[in-house]
Amino acid sequence: MAWWNQIFKRKTGSSLYGLEYKVAFKLYSADGKREVEVREFSNGKTYLAERDWVEGTTFNDRHGGTMVGPFASPEDAEKFIVTTA
């Protein structure tokens, strides 16, 4: 049965591993304690990387370092993050 699973195994979403990206822009909360980096990948998809301020210039990743997305464009990502609590 192992050969059957190899042939008909479900495909997972495409990986971002190894893809280049550029930072379209960064957004900060009004108090400056939260940062969102909007990243455009070479495959045309856009993701968000969220961070919380710890101290000084140190930020910790939110969501365990997992990015949020994909979004169709940086503008769609911005609309999402601005309207989310």
N, CA, C and O atoms as a Tinker XYZ file with bonds, in Angstrom:
   340  protein
     1  N      0.802000   -1.204000    0.000000    73     2
     2  CA     0.000000    0.000000    0.000000    64     1     3
     3  C      0.842000    1.265000    0.000000    63     2     4     5
     4  O      0.340000    2.328000   -0.363000    81     3
     5  N      2.098000    1.186000    0.392000    73     3     6
     6  CA     2.935000    2.375000    0.436000    64     5     7
     7  C      3.078000    2.998000   -0.951000    63     6     8     9
     8  O      3.077000    4.221000   -1.085000    81     7
     9  N      3.202000    2.162000   -1.983000    73     7    10
    10  CA     3.318000    2.693000   -3.347000    64     9    11
    11  C      2.053000    3.440000   -3.738000    63    10    12    13
    12  O      2.120000    4.428000   -4.468000    81    11
    13  N      0.898000    2.980000   -3.260000    73    11    14
    14  CA    -0.392000    3.626000   -3.561000    64    13    15
    15  C     -0.412000    5.043000   -2.985000    63    14    16    17
    16  O     -0.848000    5.985000   -3.647000    81    15
    17  N      0.063000    5.182000   -1.750000    73    15    18
    18  CA     0.112000    6.497000   -1.108000    64    17    19
    19  C      1.080000    7.437000   -1.817000    63    18    20    21
    20  O      0.829000    8.640000   -1.889000    81    19
    21  N      2.179000    6.906000   -2.340000    73    19    22
    22  CA     3.127000    7.756000   -3.049000    64    21    23
    23  C      2.534000    8.302000   -4.350000    63    22    24    25
    24  O      2.807000    9.441000   -4.730000    81    23
    25  N      1.745000    7.509000   -5.010000    73    23    26
    26  CA     1.151000    7.934000   -6.276000    64    25    27
    27  C      0.010000    8.923000   -6.050000    63    26    28    29
    28  O     -0.083000    9.938000   -6.740000    81    27
    29  N     -0.856000    8.625000   -5.084000    73    27    30
    30  CA    -2.069000    9.415000   -4.892000    64    29    31
    31  C     -2.033000   10.312000   -3.664000    63    30    32    33
    32  O     -3.075000   10.774000   -3.201000    81    31
    33  N     -0.859000   10.557000   -3.142000    73    31    34
    34  CA    -0.701000   11.394000   -1.954000    64    33    35
    35  C     -1.149000   12.822000   -2.257000    63    34    36    37
    36  O     -0.915000   13.340000   -3.349000    81    35
    37  N     -1.793000   13.447000   -1.279000    73    35    38
    38  CA    -2.228000   14.836000   -1.435000    64    37    39
    39  C     -1.034000   15.758000   -1.527000    63    38    40    41
    40  O     -0.032000   15.585000   -0.834000    81    39
    41  N     -1.164000   16.733000   -2.392000    73    39    42
    42  CA    -0.111000   17.731000   -2.553000    64    41    43
    43  C     -0.349000   18.854000   -1.555000    63    42    44    45
    44  O     -1.480000   19.306000   -1.379000    81    43
    45  N      0.706000   19.299000   -0.909000    73    43    46
    46  CA     0.596000   20.430000    0.008000    64    45    47
    47  C      0.813000   21.717000   -0.766000    63    46    48    49
    48  O      1.246000   21.691000   -1.918000    81    47
    49  N      0.512000   22.845000   -0.131000    73    47    50
    50  CA     0.706000   24.137000   -0.780000    64    49    51
    51  C      2.168000   24.363000   -1.120000    63    50    52    53
    52  O      3.056000   23.760000   -0.518000    81    51
    53  N      2.408000   25.221000   -2.071000    73    51    54
    54  CA     3.784000   25.467000   -2.486000    64    53    55
    55  C      4.582000   26.097000   -1.346000    63    54    56    57
    56  O      4.067000   26.920000   -0.589000    81    55
    57  N      5.816000   25.704000   -1.243000    73    55    58
    58  CA     6.683000   26.182000   -0.180000    64    57    59
    59  C      7.297000   27.531000   -0.545000    63    58    60    61
    60  O      7.546000   27.813000   -1.717000    81    59
    61  N      7.535000   28.349000    0.457000    73    59    62
    62  CA     8.213000   29.620000    0.254000    64    61    63
    63  C      9.712000   29.475000    0.444000    63    62    64    65
    64  O     10.474000   30.418000    0.233000    81    63
    65  N     10.123000   28.284000    0.845000    73    63    66
    66  CA    11.536000   28.039000    1.127000    64    65    67
    67  C     12.381000   28.309000   -0.121000    63    66    68    69
    68  O     12.119000   27.745000   -1.184000    81    67
    69  N     13.370000   29.153000    0.007000    73    67    70
    70  CA    14.280000   29.445000   -1.076000    64    69    71
    71  C     13.828000   30.552000   -2.012000    63    70    72    73
    72  O     14.590000   30.969000   -2.885000    81    71
    73  N     12.606000   31.034000   -1.848000    73    71    74
    74  CA    12.132000   32.115000   -2.704000    64    73    75
    75  C     12.643000   33.457000   -2.201000    63    74    76    77
    76  O     12.762000   33.676000   -0.996000    81    75
    77  N     12.936000   34.337000   -3.119000    73    75    78
    78  CA    13.353000   35.683000   -2.743000    64    77    79
    79  C     12.123000   36.533000   -2.467000    63    78    80    81
    80  O     11.055000   36.302000   -3.034000    81    79
    81  N     12.283000   37.519000   -1.589000    73    79    82
    82  CA    11.198000   38.458000   -1.330000    64    81    83
    83  C     11.765000   39.842000   -1.100000    63    82    84    85
    84  O     12.941000   40.014000   -0.781000    81    83
    85  N     10.895000   40.822000   -1.271000    73    83    86
    86  CA    11.269000   42.188000   -0.919000    64    85    87
    87  C     10.240000   42.705000    0.074000    63    86    88    89
    88  O      9.072000   42.320000    0.037000    81    87
    89  N     10.686000   43.571000    0.948000    73    87    90
    90  CA     9.795000   44.176000    1.926000    64    89    91
    91  C      9.122000   45.364000    1.239000    63    90    92    93
    92  O      9.772000   46.350000    0.893000    81    91
    93  N      7.798000   45.249000    1.049000    73    91    94
    94  CA     7.055000   46.324000    0.390000    64    93    95
    95  C      6.974000   47.541000    1.303000    63    94    96    97
    96  O      7.219000   48.667000    0.872000    81    95
    97  N      6.626000   47.304000    2.580000    73    95    98
    98  CA     6.573000   48.371000    3.575000    64    97    99
    99  C      6.380000   47.750000    4.947000    63    98   100   101
   100  O      6.090000   46.560000    5.076000    81    99
   101  N      6.548000   48.584000    5.974000    73    99   102
   102  CA     6.300000   48.170000    7.361000    64   101   103
   103  C      5.231000   49.073000    7.944000    63   102   104   105
   104  O      5.164000   50.264000    7.638000    81   103
   105  N      4.398000   48.489000    8.787000    73   103   106
   106  CA     3.373000   49.235000    9.506000    64   105   107
   107  C      3.620000   49.066000   10.997000    63   106   108   109
   108  O      4.054000   48.007000   11.450000    81   107
   109  N      3.340000   50.124000   11.756000    73   107   110
   110  CA     3.497000   50.081000   13.203000    64   109   111
   111  C      2.187000   50.503000   13.852000    63   110   112   113
   112  O      1.445000   51.315000   13.301000    81   111
   113  N      1.908000   49.944000   15.033000    73   111   114
   114  CA     0.727000   50.364000   15.790000    64   113   115
   115  C      0.949000   51.782000   16.306000    63   114   116   117
   116  O      2.073000   52.284000   16.304000    81   115
   117  N     -0.131000   52.421000   16.746000    73   115   118
   118  CA    -0.045000   53.805000   17.225000    64   117   119
   119  C      0.925000   53.939000   18.401000    63   118   120   121
   120  O      1.607000   54.956000   18.532000    81   119
   121  N      0.988000   52.914000   19.258000    73   119   122
   122  CA     1.889000   52.971000   20.407000    64   121   123
   123  C      3.291000   52.450000   20.081000    63   122   124   125
   124  O      4.178000   52.496000   20.932000    81   123
   125  N      3.496000   51.961000   18.870000    73   123   126
   126  CA     4.810000   51.492000   18.445000    64   125   127
   127  C      5.214000   50.138000   18.980000    63   126   128   129
   128  O      6.373000   49.744000   18.853000    81   127
   129  N      4.277000   49.414000   19.578000    73   127   130
   130  CA     4.610000   48.130000   20.194000    64   129   131
   131  C      4.324000   46.936000   19.294000    63   130   132   133
   132  O      4.513000   45.791000   19.704000    81   131
   133  N      3.875000   47.192000   18.086000    73   131   134
   134  CA     3.609000   46.108000   17.160000    64   133   135
   135  C      4.073000   46.518000   15.767000    63   134   136   137
   136  O      3.824000   47.634000   15.312000    81   135
   137  N      4.747000   45.594000   15.108000    73   135   138
   138  CA     5.283000   45.843000   13.774000    64   137   139
   139  C      4.763000   44.777000   12.819000    63   138   140   141
   140  O      4.690000   43.598000   13.166000    81   139
   141  N      4.406000   45.202000   11.620000    73   139   142
   142  CA     4.007000   44.272000   10.571000    64   141   143
   143  C      4.848000   44.570000    9.347000    63   142   144   145
   144  O      4.905000   45.706000    8.876000    81   143
   145  N      5.500000   43.538000    8.838000    73   143   146
   146  CA     6.320000   43.664000    7.644000    64   145   147
   147  C      5.568000   42.990000    6.503000    63   146   148   149
   148  O      5.238000   41.808000    6.596000    81   147
   149  N      5.295000   43.716000    5.439000    73   147   150
   150  CA     4.596000   43.180000    4.271000    64   149   151
   151  C      5.657000   42.745000    3.268000    63   150   152   153
   152  O      6.455000   43.557000    2.798000    81   151
   153  N      5.654000   41.441000    2.945000    73   151   154
   154  CA     6.685000   40.858000    2.084000    64   153   155
   155  C      6.077000   40.379000    0.767000    63   154   156   157
   156  O      5.092000   39.641000    0.763000    81   155
   157  N      6.670000   40.801000   -0.347000    73   155   158
   158  CA     6.268000   40.355000   -1.682000    64   157   159
   159  C      7.273000   39.303000   -2.153000    63   158   160   161
   160  O      8.462000   39.591000   -2.289000    81   159
   161  N      6.791000   38.081000   -2.401000    73   159   162
   162  CA     7.662000   36.993000   -2.825000    64   161   163
   163  C      7.769000   36.928000   -4.343000    63   162   164   165
   164  O      6.921000   37.460000   -5.060000    81   163
   165  N      8.812000   36.276000   -4.818000    73   163   166
   166  CA     9.065000   36.181000   -6.255000    64   165   167
   167  C      8.007000   35.360000   -6.992000    63   166   168   169
   168  O      7.930000   35.413000   -8.220000    81   167
   169  N      7.193000   34.604000   -6.259000    73   167   170
   170  CA     6.112000   33.848000   -6.895000    64   169   171
   171  C      4.839000   34.687000   -7.047000    63   170   172   173
   172  O      3.814000   34.181000   -7.503000    81   171
   173  N      4.903000   35.969000   -6.667000    73   171   174
   174  CA     3.774000   36.875000   -6.840000    64   173   175
   175  C      2.843000   36.958000   -5.648000    63   174   176   177
   176  O      1.884000   37.729000   -5.676000    81   175
   177  N      3.094000   36.191000   -4.605000    73   175   178
   178  CA     2.226000   36.207000   -3.425000    64   177   179
   179  C      2.801000   37.133000   -2.362000    63   178   180   181
   180  O      4.008000   37.364000   -2.297000    81   179
   181  N      1.909000   37.654000   -1.537000    73   179   182
   182  CA     2.278000   38.594000   -0.480000    64   181   183
   183  C      1.913000   37.996000    0.871000    63   182   184   185
   184  O      0.838000   37.417000    1.028000    81   183
   185  N      2.800000   38.134000    1.838000    73   183   186
   186  CA     2.581000   37.628000    3.194000    64   185   187
   187  C      2.913000   38.708000    4.209000    63   186   188   189
   188  O      3.616000   39.670000    3.901000    81   187
   189  N      2.395000   38.539000    5.432000    73   187   190
   190  CA     2.676000   39.433000    6.548000    64   189   191
   191  C      3.541000   38.717000    7.572000    63   190   192   193
   192  O      3.331000   37.536000    7.847000    81   191
   193  N      4.496000   39.414000    8.129000    73   191   194
   194  CA     5.266000   38.924000    9.269000    64   193   195
   195  C      5.004000   39.893000   10.415000    63   194   196   197
   196  O      5.349000   41.072000   10.328000    81   195
   197  N      4.390000   39.391000   11.496000    73   195   198
   198  CA     4.011000   40.249000   12.622000    64   197   199
   199  C      4.986000   40.067000   13.776000    63   198   200   201
   200  O      5.481000   38.968000   14.022000    81   199
   201  N      5.257000   41.173000   14.484000    73   199   202
   202  CA     6.162000   41.136000   15.634000    64   201   203
   203  C      5.634000   42.040000   16.748000    63   202   204   205
   204  O      4.979000   43.051000   16.491000    81   203
   205  N      5.933000   41.654000   17.990000    73   203   206
   206  CA     5.603000   42.450000   19.167000    64   205   207
   207  C      6.885000   43.006000   19.765000    63   206   208   209
   208  O      7.916000   42.333000   19.779000    81   207
   209  N      6.818000   44.233000   20.257000    73   207   210
   210  CA     7.965000   44.879000   20.875000    64   209   211
   211  C      8.246000   44.262000   22.235000    63   210   212   213
   212  O      7.325000   43.997000   23.008000    81   211
   213  N      9.526000   44.033000   22.525000    73   211   214
   214  CA     9.945000   43.499000   23.822000    64   213   215
   215  C     10.594000   44.613000   24.635000    63   214   216   217
   216  O     10.084000   44.990000   25.690000    81   215
   217  N     11.715000   45.141000   24.152000    73   215   218
   218  CA    12.394000   46.276000   24.777000    64   217   219
   219  C     13.445000   46.813000   23.823000    63   218   220   221
   220  O     13.929000   46.095000   22.948000    81   219
   221  N     13.792000   48.072000   23.997000    73   219   222
   222  CA    14.793000   48.681000   23.119000    64   221   223
   223  C     14.379000   48.584000   21.661000    63   222   224   225
   224  O     13.337000   49.108000   21.267000    81   223
   225  N     15.195000   47.916000   20.867000    73   223   226
   226  CA    14.872000   47.707000   19.457000    64   225   227
   227  C     14.575000   46.236000   19.165000    63   226   228   229
   228  O     14.676000   45.795000   18.021000    81   227
   229  N     14.209000   45.482000   20.200000    73   227   230
   230  CA    13.969000   44.051000   20.068000    64   229   231
   231  C     12.487000   43.748000   19.866000    63   230   232   233
   232  O     11.639000   44.196000   20.638000    81   231
   233  N     12.192000   42.987000   18.827000    73   231   234
   234  CA    10.838000   42.519000   18.548000    64   233   235
   235  C     10.838000   40.994000   18.511000    63   234   236   237
   236  O     11.795000   40.387000   18.030000    81   235
   237  N      9.779000   40.373000   19.010000    73   235   238
   238  CA     9.601000   38.923000   18.936000    64   237   239
   239  C      8.524000   38.604000   17.907000    63   238   240   241
   240  O      7.516000   39.303000   17.810000    81   239
   241  N      8.751000   37.535000   17.136000    73   239   242
   242  CA     7.779000   37.110000   16.133000    64   241   243
   243  C      6.477000   36.648000   16.780000    63   242   244   245
   244  O      6.473000   36.000000   17.826000    81   243
   245  N      5.379000   37.001000   16.130000    73   243   246
   246  CA     4.063000   36.500000   16.545000    64   245   247
   247  C      3.749000   35.250000   15.732000    63   246   248   249
   248  O      4.401000   34.989000   14.721000    81   247
   249  N      2.785000   34.497000   16.152000    73   247   250
   250  CA     2.331000   33.289000   15.449000    64   249   251
   251  C      3.450000   32.256000   15.303000    63   250   252   253
   252  O      3.483000   31.500000   14.331000    81   251
   253  N      4.347000   32.229000   16.255000    73   251   254
   254  CA     5.434000   31.255000   16.212000    64   253   255
   255  C      6.361000   31.434000   15.023000    63   254   256   257
   256  O      7.008000   30.480000   14.590000    81   255
   257  N      6.432000   32.646000   14.490000    73   255   258
   258  CA     7.294000   32.915000   13.346000    64   257   259
   259  C      6.666000   32.588000   12.003000    63   258   260   261
   260  O      7.296000   32.765000   10.960000    81   259
   261  N      5.424000   32.111000   12.024000    73   259   262
   262  CA     4.725000   31.792000   10.782000    64   261   263
   263  C      4.121000   33.054000   10.188000    63   262   264   265
   264  O      3.537000   33.870000   10.902000    81   263
   265  N      4.264000   33.206000    8.893000    73   263   266
   266  CA     3.701000   34.372000    8.226000    64   265   267
   267  C      2.209000   34.174000    7.967000    63   266   268   269
   268  O      1.721000   33.046000    7.898000    81   267
   269  N      1.500000   35.281000    7.825000    73   267   270
   270  CA     0.065000   35.267000    7.550000    64   269   271
   271  C     -0.120000   35.546000    6.066000    63   270   272   273
   272  O      0.512000   36.450000    5.521000    81   271
   273  N     -0.974000   34.783000    5.415000    73   271   274
   274  CA    -1.234000   34.998000    3.998000    64   273   275
   275  C     -1.542000   33.707000    3.307000    63   274   276   277
   276  O     -1.771000   32.706000    3.986000    81   275
   277  N     -1.562000   33.666000    2.026000    73   275   278
   278  CA    -1.128000   34.679000    1.077000    64   277   279
   279  C     -2.221000   35.700000    0.773000    63   278   280   281
   280  O     -3.411000   35.449000    0.968000    81   279
   281  N     -1.783000   36.841000    0.295000    73   279   282
   282  CA    -2.659000   37.914000   -0.161000    64   281   283
   283  C     -2.345000   38.178000   -1.625000    63   282   284   285
   284  O     -1.240000   37.902000   -2.092000    81   283
   285  N     -3.318000   38.711000   -2.344000    73   283   286
   286  CA    -3.148000   38.970000   -3.772000    64   285   287
   287  C     -2.172000   40.115000   -4.035000    63   286   288   289
   288  O     -1.477000   40.123000   -5.051000    81   287
   289  N     -2.122000   41.077000   -3.117000    73   287   290
   290  CA    -1.261000   42.244000   -3.322000    64   289   291
   291  C     -0.898000   42.856000   -1.969000    63   290   292   293
   292  O     -1.527000   42.532000   -0.961000    81   291
   293  N      0.095000   43.726000   -1.932000    73   291   294
   294  CA     0.426000   44.419000   -0.689000    64   293   295
   295  C     -0.735000   45.279000   -0.184000    63   294   296   297
   296  O     -0.916000   45.432000    1.024000    81   295
   297  N     -1.505000   45.829000   -1.092000    73   295   298
   298  CA    -2.665000   46.636000   -0.696000    64   297   299
   299  C     -3.708000   45.789000    0.030000    63   298   300   301
   300  O     -4.303000   46.239000    1.009000    81   299
   301  N     -3.929000   44.559000   -0.452000    73   299   302
   302  CA    -4.867000   43.651000    0.222000    64   301   303
   303  C     -4.361000   43.277000    1.606000    63   302   304   305
   304  O     -5.142000   43.179000    2.553000    81   303
   305  N     -3.053000   43.067000    1.723000    73   303   306
   306  CA    -2.449000   42.744000    3.024000    64   305   307
   307  C     -2.618000   43.917000    3.987000    63   306   308   309
   308  O     -2.923000   43.726000    5.165000    81   307
   309  N     -2.416000   45.128000    3.477000    73   307   310
   310  CA    -2.574000   46.313000    4.324000    64   309   311
   311  C     -4.016000   46.458000    4.790000    63   310   312   313
   312  O     -4.257000   46.754000    5.960000    81   311
   313  N     -4.969000   46.256000    3.903000    73   311   314
   314  CA    -6.387000   46.333000    4.288000    64   313   315
   315  C     -6.696000   45.306000    5.385000    63   314   316   317
   316  O     -7.409000   45.606000    6.342000    81   315
   317  N     -6.155000   44.100000    5.236000    73   315   318
   318  CA    -6.396000   43.045000    6.223000    64   317   319
   319  C     -5.861000   43.444000    7.599000    63   318   320   321
   320  O     -6.576000   43.344000    8.596000    81   319
   321  N     -4.621000   43.888000    7.654000    73   319   322
   322  CA    -3.994000   44.160000    8.954000    64   321   323
   323  C     -4.583000   45.403000    9.604000    63   322   324   325
   324  O     -4.666000   45.463000   10.831000    81   323
   325  N     -4.991000   46.388000    8.829000    73   323   326
   326  CA    -5.564000   47.617000    9.391000    64   325   327
   327  C     -6.945000   47.343000    9.967000    63   326   328   329
   328  O     -7.328000   47.958000   10.961000    81   327
   329  N     -7.704000   46.426000    9.357000    73   327   330
   330  CA    -9.067000   46.159000    9.846000    64   329   331
   331  C     -9.110000   45.065000   10.894000    63   330   332   333
   332  O    -10.183000   44.788000   11.430000    81   331
   333  N     -7.977000   44.422000   11.212000    73   331   334
   334  CA    -7.934000   43.365000   12.217000    64   333   335
   335  C     -7.439000   43.925000   13.533000    63   334   336   337
   336  O     -6.540000   44.766000   13.575000    81   335
   337  N     -8.047000   43.438000   14.613000    73   335   338
   338  CA    -7.641000   43.916000   15.947000    64   337   339
   339  C     -6.237000   43.449000   16.287000    63   338   340
   340  O     -5.729000   43.754000   17.365000    81   339
